[in-house]
Amino acid sequence: MTAPRRVTIITPVYNEQDSLPAYVEAVRGTLLSRSDVEYEVLLVDDGSQDLSWAMIERVCAEDARFRGI
């Protein structure tokens, strides 16, 4: 049996508190549902002035496939 492919998705985040939840759900619903690929999603906060970082922390606490930087 072959090991699953590993893919890292790097997503820059800057003041995206309004669109981040929809993005996370879209990633979970499409990409992460595939069993033939292991995914890791890096959410990179680029100095947001809104609640983006707090949302990133919450997503990472709920789903180990997401990491915040």
Buried (B, 14 or more C-beta within 10 A) or exposed (E): EEEEEEEEBEBEBEBBBEEBEEBBEEBBEEBBEEEEEBBBBBBEBEEBEBBBBEBBBBBBEEBEBBBBE
